[in-house]
Amino acid sequence: MADKPLIECLFHKDWVVYAKRPFAGPRQVIEYLGRYTHKVAISNHRLQEVTDIDVAFSYKDYREQGINKTMRLSHREFVRRFAQHILPLRFVRIRHYGILSSTGSGENCRHCKVN
């Protein structure tokens, strides 16, 4: 169980959210969120090689027009990065909710399109 006094203290704090404009516009933000809110951290088909020393896997380099590349990481670093995608207790990964739900998705997507 979380520390109840801490949680109550956090609810009484005035939070300031800083969100700067996206560099490439709203479309980039939607694509970024889509990649990370609906998928596992890394799927099995991206794993290329696991040795006694390191792990090799493929990834898309979106800074270079989505070119497929290979990255090698030590076991420790691979697990560290993978663990960053594990959600805290009672959090759930977003699936098909809100504008992404199957009911009314066509209508919702029209509202989201950038002019």
Secondary structure by P-SEA (a helix, b strand, c coil): cccaaaaaaaaacbbbbbbccccccaaaaaaaaaacccccccccccccccccccccccccccccccccbbbbbcaaaaaaaaaccccccccccccccccccccaaaaaaaaaccc
